[in-house]
Amino acid sequence: MGVLTFFKQGLGVSILAELILHRTNYRLALRPTVPAVSRTIAAGYRDRNSLPIASKYFIDSLVKRAEELP
């Protein structure tokens, strides 16, 4: 069972990424945290040249859009 299923049953409270909340059709009460919570996004790899092309494009996209990410 996922955490949102527990919410649907009125059984839980949790802190979730905002992006997940925009993709659900559950009725949720959203509250900001005080102080605000932040997280670091990281991508780890041993050798960029051995990565699949899709992974290279994904990493490039993250780096380009880092300032736009919530």
N, CA, C and O atoms as a DFTB+ gen file, in Angstrom:
280 C
 N C O
     1  1       0.837      -1.190       0.000
     2  2       0.000       0.000       0.000
     3  2       0.871       1.238       0.000
     4  3       1.844       1.313       0.749
     5  1       0.537       2.197      -0.819
     6  2       1.274       3.446      -0.851
     7  2       0.773       4.423       0.198
     8  3      -0.318       4.262       0.746
     9  1       1.571       5.423       0.467
    10  2       1.233       6.394       1.507
    11  2      -0.061       7.132       1.164
    12  3      -0.827       7.469       2.066
    13  1      -0.322       7.390      -0.122
    14  2      -1.551       8.092      -0.489
    15  2      -2.791       7.249      -0.202
    16  3      -3.860       7.795       0.073
    17  1      -2.661       5.936      -0.262
    18  2      -3.775       5.049       0.081
    19  2      -4.118       5.190       1.563
    20  3      -5.291       5.179       1.935
    21  1      -3.106       5.320       2.397
    22  2      -3.349       5.540       3.829
    23  2      -4.077       6.865       4.047
    24  3      -4.977       6.952       4.883
    25  1      -3.690       7.892       3.296
    26  2      -4.362       9.181       3.424
    27  2      -5.836       9.052       3.063
    28  3      -6.706       9.596       3.743
    29  1      -6.100       8.327       1.988
    30  2      -7.478       8.151       1.523
    31  2      -8.341       7.522       2.620
    32  3      -9.530       7.821       2.733
    33  1      -7.742       6.666       3.408
    34  2      -8.456       6.007       4.499
    35  2      -8.457       6.842       5.785
    36  3      -9.004       6.412       6.800
    37  1      -7.847       8.034       5.746
    38  2      -7.782       8.891       6.919
    39  2      -6.809       8.391       7.970
    40  3      -6.989       8.643       9.162
    41  1      -5.765       7.671       7.523
    42  2      -4.853       7.031       8.467
    43  2      -3.460       7.638       8.537
    44  3      -2.577       7.030       9.141
    45  1      -3.222       8.787       7.960
    46  2      -1.836       9.211       8.008
    47  2      -1.576      10.674       7.751
    48  3      -2.421      11.428       7.269
    49  1      -0.365      11.026       8.099
    50  2       0.203      12.344       7.857
    51  2       1.602      12.089       7.350
    52  3       2.293      11.203       7.853
    53  1       2.033      12.857       6.355
    54  2       3.371      12.641       5.806
    55  2       3.879      13.913       5.152
    56  3       3.129      14.859       4.913
    57  1       5.163      13.909       4.872
    58  2       5.783      14.971       4.088
    59  2       6.130      14.347       2.743
    60  3       6.871      13.366       2.681
    61  1       5.592      14.918       1.662
    62  2       5.810      14.410       0.311
    63  2       6.344      15.514      -0.577
    64  3       6.159      16.699      -0.298
    65  1       7.008      15.115      -1.644
    66  2       7.483      16.085      -2.629
    67  2       6.286      16.752      -3.298
    68  3       5.304      16.087      -3.625
    69  1       6.367      18.040      -3.497
    70  2       5.264      18.800      -4.087
    71  2       4.888      18.274      -5.464
    72  3       3.710      18.275      -5.822
    73  1       5.865      17.826      -6.241
    74  2       5.573      17.319      -7.578
    75  2       4.628      16.120      -7.535
    76  3       3.790      15.972      -8.425
    77  1       4.743      15.275      -6.538
    78  2       3.855      14.123      -6.407
    79  2       2.426      14.588      -6.147
    80  3       1.475      14.009      -6.673
    81  1       2.277      15.622      -5.343
    82  2       0.952      16.092      -4.970
    83  2       0.179      16.663      -6.149
    84  3      -1.051      16.625      -6.155
    85  1       0.874      17.188      -7.137
    86  2       0.199      17.749      -8.312
    87  2      -0.309      16.652      -9.246
    88  3      -1.129      16.926     -10.123
    89  1       0.160      15.429      -9.076
    90  2      -0.221      14.334      -9.977
    91  2      -1.222      13.369      -9.345
    92  3      -1.380      12.247      -9.828
    93  1      -1.874      13.768      -8.317
    94  2      -2.827      12.884      -7.658
    95  2      -4.217      13.484      -7.713
    96  3      -4.381      14.702      -7.775
    97  1      -5.210      12.621      -7.691
    98  2      -6.577      13.131      -7.644
    99  2      -7.201      12.882      -6.271
   100  3      -8.422      12.938      -6.126
   101  1      -6.366      12.606      -5.262
   102  2      -6.833      12.508      -3.888
   103  2      -7.120      13.905      -3.363
   104  3      -6.489      14.876      -3.781
   105  1      -8.061      14.000      -2.458
   106  2      -8.331      15.279      -1.795
   107  2      -7.424      15.354      -0.574
   108  3      -7.605      14.613       0.393
   109  1      -6.457      16.245      -0.625
   110  2      -5.463      16.364       0.441
   111  2      -5.492      17.769       1.026
   112  3      -5.800      18.733       0.326
   113  1      -5.175      17.882       2.293
   114  2      -4.979      19.177       2.931
   115  2      -3.477      19.448       2.922
   116  3      -2.712      18.737       3.574
   117  1      -3.062      20.463       2.193
   118  2      -1.639      20.780       2.054
   119  2      -1.266      21.893       3.022
   120  3      -1.959      22.904       3.131
   121  1      -0.169      21.687       3.713
   122  2       0.318      22.678       4.668
   123  2       1.811      22.859       4.450
   124  3       2.531      21.876       4.276
   125  1       2.288      24.096       4.456
   126  2       3.732      24.311       4.326
   127  2       4.446      23.903       5.613
   128  3       3.853      23.898       6.691
   129  1       5.707      23.567       5.484
   130  2       6.513      23.300       6.671
   131  2       7.182      24.591       7.098
   132  3       7.551      25.418       6.264
   133  1       7.335      24.756       8.385
   134  2       8.008      25.938       8.921
   135  2       9.075      25.448       9.881
   136  3       8.751      24.872      10.919
   137  1      10.332      25.663       9.555
   138  2      10.856      26.333       8.376
   139  2      10.710      25.455       7.135
   140  3      10.454      24.254       7.231
   141  1      10.875      26.072       5.979
   142  2      10.748      25.357       4.711
   143  2      11.776      24.222       4.629
   144  3      12.885      24.332       5.150
   145  1      11.386      23.144       3.970
   146  2      12.256      21.977       3.805
   147  2      12.818      21.990       2.392
   148  3      12.097      22.258       1.431
   149  1      14.090      21.703       2.272
   150  2      14.691      21.606       0.934
   151  2      15.457      20.300       0.845
   152  3      15.719      19.648       1.856
   153  1      15.813      19.927      -0.371
   154  2      16.583      18.706      -0.562
   155  2      17.559      18.902      -1.704
   156  3      17.390      19.781      -2.549
   157  1      18.561      18.082      -1.710
   158  2      19.569      18.107      -2.762
   159  2      19.281      16.988      -3.749
   160  3      19.035      15.850      -3.350
   161  1      19.311      17.310      -5.028
   162  2      19.156      16.303      -6.073
   163  2      20.547      15.986      -6.593
   164  3      21.316      16.891      -6.919
   165  1      20.867      14.716      -6.670
   166  2      22.188      14.314      -7.134
   167  2      22.066      13.190      -8.151
   168  3      21.145      12.377      -8.079
   169  1      22.983      13.148      -9.084
   170  2      23.080      12.048     -10.042
   171  2      24.510      11.530      -9.953
   172  3      25.467      12.286     -10.119
   173  1      24.641      10.262      -9.696
   174  2      25.977       9.683      -9.570
   175  2      26.251       8.695     -10.693
   176  3      25.376       7.918     -11.078
   177  1      27.437       8.729     -11.200
   178  2      27.853       7.782     -12.236
   179  2      29.356       7.694     -12.211
   180  3      30.045       8.625     -11.795
   181  1      29.856       6.562     -12.661
   182  2      31.294       6.326     -12.626
   183  2      32.010       6.999     -13.800
   184  3      33.006       7.699     -13.614
   185  1      31.489       6.777     -15.008
   186  2      32.148       7.290     -16.217
   187  2      31.085       7.788     -17.187
   188  3      30.302       6.994     -17.709
   189  1      31.050       9.074     -17.427
   190  2      30.028       9.649     -18.317
   191  2      30.037       9.008     -19.694
   192  3      28.981       8.833     -20.302
   193  1      31.193       8.664     -20.186
   194  2      31.273       8.084     -21.532
   195  2      30.616       6.714     -21.631
   196  3      30.245       6.293     -22.726
   197  1      30.466       6.018     -20.526
   198  2      29.840       4.697     -20.563
   199  2      28.330       4.751     -20.319
   200  3      27.658       3.720     -20.369
   201  1      27.794       5.945     -20.056
   202  2      26.355       6.084     -19.825
   203  2      25.574       5.939     -21.131
   204  3      26.068       6.324     -22.191
   205  1      24.365       5.388     -21.065
   206  2      23.492       5.390     -22.245
   207  2      23.187       6.833     -22.643
   208  3      23.196       7.727     -21.796
   209  1      22.923       7.058     -23.908
   210  2      22.684       8.414     -24.413
   211  2      21.509       9.081     -23.693
   212  3      21.547      10.283     -23.431
   213  1      20.464       8.305     -23.371
   214  2      19.309       8.876     -22.660
   215  2      19.722       9.407     -21.291
   216  3      19.229      10.451     -20.863
   217  1      20.616       8.707     -20.598
   218  2      21.095       9.158     -19.296
   219  2      21.896      10.444     -19.428
   220  3      21.779      11.342     -18.594
   221  1      22.708      10.534     -20.473
   222  2      23.487      11.759     -20.704
   223  2      22.557      12.947     -20.931
   224  3      22.774      14.025     -20.379
   225  1      21.513      12.746     -21.751
   226  2      20.558      13.827     -22.010
   227  2      19.808      14.220     -20.734
   228  3      19.560      15.401     -20.491
   229  1      19.453      13.225     -19.926
   230  2      18.743      13.504     -18.683
   231  2      19.609      14.337     -17.741
   232  3      19.137      15.317     -17.164
   233  1      20.856      13.954     -17.588
   234  2      21.772      14.703     -16.712
   235  2      21.978      16.111     -17.245
   236  3      21.960      17.071     -16.475
   237  1      22.175      16.248     -18.557
   238  2      22.326      17.575     -19.157
   239  2      21.096      18.440     -18.900
   240  3      21.215      19.631     -18.610
   241  1      19.913      17.832     -19.008
   242  2      18.670      18.564     -18.766
   243  2      18.570      19.024     -17.313
   244  3      18.156      20.151     -17.042
   245  1      18.950      18.152     -16.380
   246  2      18.937      18.541     -14.964
   247  2      19.865      19.703     -14.697
   248  3      19.506      20.643     -13.988
   249  1      21.059      19.642     -15.263
   250  2      22.041      20.703     -15.038
   251  2      21.546      22.018     -15.614
   252  3      21.675      23.057     -14.968
   253  1      20.976      21.994     -16.830
   254  2      20.472      23.216     -17.466
   255  2      19.316      23.835     -16.686
   256  3      19.194      25.057     -16.604
   257  1      18.464      22.973     -16.110
   258  2      17.246      23.453     -15.470
   259  2      17.336      23.491     -13.952
   260  3      16.317      23.658     -13.282
   261  1      18.511      23.343     -13.405
   262  2      18.672      23.273     -11.944
   263  2      18.053      24.468     -11.228
   264  3      17.453      24.303     -10.166
   265  1      18.186      25.635     -11.775
   266  2      17.651      26.836     -11.128
   267  2      16.128      26.885     -11.176
   268  3      15.507      27.555     -10.351
   269  1      15.509      26.174     -12.144
   270  2      14.055      26.191     -12.286
   271  2      13.377      25.159     -11.391
   272  3      12.179      25.261     -11.128
   273  1      14.125      24.173     -10.925
   274  2      13.529      23.101     -10.132
   275  2      13.096      23.624      -8.778
   276  3      13.764      24.476      -8.191
   277  1      11.951      23.102      -8.269
   278  2      11.455      23.578      -6.961
   279  2      12.363      23.165      -5.828
   280  3      12.090      23.483      -4.671
